[in-house]
């Protein structure tokens, strides 16, 4: 059985950037403000939306995600502003 303290996100909210490649999660909230928040919402990133991490750039940034059937890339700074529910699905 997996130790809860060693599981991803234990004790802190997990961000979209922390989602492992090939895994899916549900958006919990968007912490971004202003134009960045508006852009994310316009792209379909809303609480309750299912997101899948597809691939990462050579240095791990940006990362590409499948959101509502579209592939969208976010930089590390942007992805850290999206909190997710990830249960090792």
Buried (B, 14 or more C-beta within 10 A) or exposed (E): EEEEEEEEBEEEEBBBBBBEEEEBBBBBEBEBEEEBBEBBBEBBBEEEBEBBBBEBEEEEBBBBBBBEEEEBBBEBEBBBBBBBBBEEE
